[in-house]
Amino acid sequence: MEKGGLNLLSILKKSIKITLAIFYITLIVSMIAGGITAGVFTILPAEDFGWTVSHASYLGYFSVCSFAPFSSIMLFGMAFLGIILLIKYSKYIRKKIRKSSLFLKIKMLTNKI
């Protein structure tokens, strides 16, 4: 095969990279959405849902989670960590795109116009 041409191994490597990137982004987005949703849900009073809870939370009322302020802080921290990871990954992808040969060719063509 010629250099730079598409062969089965290069197609397989690219598809694995794309699959892992999609998995990573899906994991981070679900971490953000789940952290925010569960963090808000743990603070809500249990009476609104018709539940009975045996222990009052540390805030003094019967919430969905008896560890209410601490569990919410941990879940919001998880969501914040997900946001940081998403920002870092987007910066990494932008840097990889700027270094690619296709981006440089397009940039040279647009500078000529």
matplotlib code that plots the C-alpha trace (Angstrom):
import matplotlib.pyplot as plt

x = [0.0, 1.1, 2.1, -0.9, -3.3, -6.2, -5.7, -7.6, -5.3, -5.5, -9.3, -9.5, -7.3, -9.3, -12.6, -11.3, -10.1, -13.5, -15.4, -13.3, -13.7, -17.5, -17.5, -15.4, -17.7, -20.8, -19.3, -18.4, -21.8, -23.6, -21.4, -22.4, -26.1, -26.3, -24.4, -26.5, -29.8, -28.9, -27.5, -30.7, -32.8, -31.1, -31.9, -35.7, -38.0, -39.2, -42.8, -43.2, -42.8, -45.0, -42.0, -41.3, -37.7, -36.5, -33.7, -33.7, -30.9, -28.1, -30.0, -32.8, -35.6, -36.6, -35.0, -34.7, -31.1, -30.3, -26.8, -28.3, -25.8, -22.7, -24.1, -25.3, -21.9, -20.1, -22.5, -22.1, -18.4, -18.6, -20.5, -17.9, -15.1, -17.0, -17.2, -13.4, -12.7, -15.0, -13.2, -9.8, -10.8, -12.2, -8.9, -7.0, -9.1, -8.7, -5.0, -4.9, -7.0, -4.8, -1.7, -3.3, -2.1, -5.6, -6.1, -2.8, -3.8, -7.1, -5.5, -3.0, -5.8, -7.8, -4.8, -4.4, -8.0]
y = [0.0, 3.5, 5.9, 8.0, 5.6, 4.0, 0.4, -1.8, -1.2, 2.6, 2.5, 0.2, 2.6, 5.6, 3.9, 2.8, 6.4, 7.8, 5.2, 5.9, 9.7, 9.2, 7.0, 9.6, 12.5, 10.4, 9.5, 13.1, 14.5, 11.8, 12.6, 16.3, 15.7, 12.9, 14.9, 18.0, 16.0, 13.8, 16.7, 18.6, 15.5, 14.8, 18.2, 18.0, 17.1, 13.5, 14.5, 16.0, 12.5, 10.8, 8.9, 8.2, 8.7, 7.3, 9.9, 13.7, 15.1, 17.2, 20.3, 19.4, 18.2, 14.9, 15.1, 12.4, 11.7, 11.8, 13.0, 15.9, 18.7, 16.5, 14.2, 17.2, 18.9, 15.7, 15.3, 18.9, 18.4, 15.5, 17.6, 20.4, 17.8, 16.7, 20.3, 20.7, 17.4, 18.5, 21.8, 20.2, 17.6, 20.3, 22.2, 19.0, 18.3, 21.9, 21.7, 18.4, 19.9, 22.9, 20.7, 18.5, 18.7, 19.2, 22.3, 23.7, 23.2, 24.9, 27.7, 28.2, 28.2, 30.8, 33.1, 33.1, 34.3]
z = [0.0, -0.6, 2.2, 3.3, 1.7, 3.5, 4.5, 6.8, 9.8, 9.6, 9.2, 12.3, 14.3, 13.3, 14.1, 17.6, 18.3, 17.3, 19.4, 22.4, 22.0, 21.8, 24.9, 26.8, 25.9, 26.7, 30.1, 30.9, 29.9, 31.8, 34.8, 34.6, 34.1, 36.7, 39.3, 39.0, 38.9, 41.8, 43.8, 43.5, 44.2, 47.5, 48.9, 48.2, 51.1, 51.2, 52.0, 48.5, 47.1, 49.7, 51.2, 54.8, 56.0, 59.3, 59.9, 59.6, 57.5, 58.8, 57.8, 60.2, 58.0, 56.4, 53.0, 50.3, 51.5, 55.2, 54.3, 52.4, 52.4, 52.2, 49.5, 47.4, 47.7, 46.6, 43.6, 42.6, 42.9, 40.6, 38.1, 38.4, 37.8, 34.6, 33.4, 33.9, 32.1, 29.2, 28.9, 28.9, 26.3, 24.0, 24.3, 23.5, 20.4, 19.2, 19.6, 17.6, 14.9, 14.5, 14.2, 11.5, 7.9, 6.6, 8.8, 7.6, 3.9, 4.4, 6.3, 3.4, 0.9, 2.8, 3.2, -0.6, -1.1]

ax = plt.figure().add_subplot(projection="3d")
ax.plot(x, y, z, "-o")
ax.set_aspect("equal")
plt.show()
